[in-house]
Amino acid sequence: MTPEPIGAQPPEPRGMGVFARITGVFLEPSKAFADIAQRPTWLLPLLLMIIAGVAYYTTYGQHVGWARFFQHQAEINPKVAQQMSQMTPDQRAMQAKFAGYGYDGGVIIVTPIALLITSAIVLGIANIMGAGLRFKQVFAIEAWASLPILIRYVLSIVVMFLKNPDDFNLVNPLAFNAAAFMDPIASSKFLYALATAVDVFAIWTLLLGATGVKAASKRISFTGALIAVATPFVLFTLFGATIAGLFS
């Protein structure tokens, strides 16, 4: 027999590829997030979210029109109606012209900032529980856990072309939350904003995030991981609903 060379090491197993990660997040999340935690990358999911968001708002501007958006807001919000009644036709046209740029810019700027803040909060809470995670790991987990947002954007664009443009609601285009069954005029704007934020895709994202944190650290329970990822979502949602209530 020929002796094996001393010190020979078995080859390290290769990590998952990009497309394997994308499908794995939906089909085998524990396996995918274990790989993400070991080799944290975040650029692709972040770019996909930004591209999908820009595509959604650009399509809305071309198919429905931003003038219709502000008209709809005036119909459900007396304060907006009062403000628009004081604007000249030229001012309204200018408002509609630049709204699309504002929403596209918001997606490009706000998405990474929100992801940074969310990851910092999740990291702090998880590590208080003893998870021992690094920021890059959590940032990557949160980025990949946000992939269901892509499905929400795609479905929203499909619904946009199926519905009458006058009936399409930019803020809440899908009937996957309680707000779809509420009267946007008579309901409390605070409660309506809360109901809009808590949809199937938000819950899906939270569960994926908790799965990712749990896969990255065996020192934290799934419940603890869920508390960590849900905390920034609750804070952002309450803040947004409060703003909606104050300006209604």
Secondary structure, DSSP 8 states (H G I E B T S, - for coil): -----TT----------HHHHHHHHHH-HHHHHHHHHHS---HHHHHHHHHHHHHHHHHHHHHT-HHHHHHHHHHH-HHHHHHHHTS-HHHHHHHHHHHHHHHHHHHHHHHHHHHHHHHHHHHHHHHHTT----HHHHHHHHHHHTTHHHHHHHHHHHHHHHS-GGG--SSS-SS-SGGGGS-TTTS-HHHHHHHHHS-HHHHHHHHHHHHHHHHH-TTS-HHHHHHHHHHHHHHHHHHHHHHHHHT-
